[in-house]
Amino acid sequence: MITAFANHGMAQDVISLFEEMRRTNIKPDGVTFLGVLTACNHGGLVIEGRKYFKQMQEEHGIQTSEKHYACMIDLLGRDGCFEEAHNLIRNMPISPSAIIWGALLAAC
């Protein structure tokens, strides 16, 4: 229980730093978004993870990589959103690899 709370707090710290970057007009890249998505994953912040995943593509035009998808699939799966995770896999512009299926399996 303490670990989950600590991870949630650390995830919020990462999100705060990310938002500070944006306020100061520092443009995020794919690595920055991977860090934010990973923080959301470790903190169990599904709503925020969805938001940043969407922002990455729609607002910043950043091409999603296999690592971005794996992070989102793990986040969704750990929250019990298996159908949403599976839909994400089916609609990815890349073919799912062992990394993607492994993320789903690990989330179970």
ABEGO torsion letter per residue (X at the ends): XAAAAAAAAAAAAAAAAAAAAAAAGBBBBAAAAAAAAAAAAAAGBAAAAAAAAAAAAAAAGBBBBAAAAAAAAAAAAAAGBAAAAAAAAAABABBBBAAAAAAAAAAX
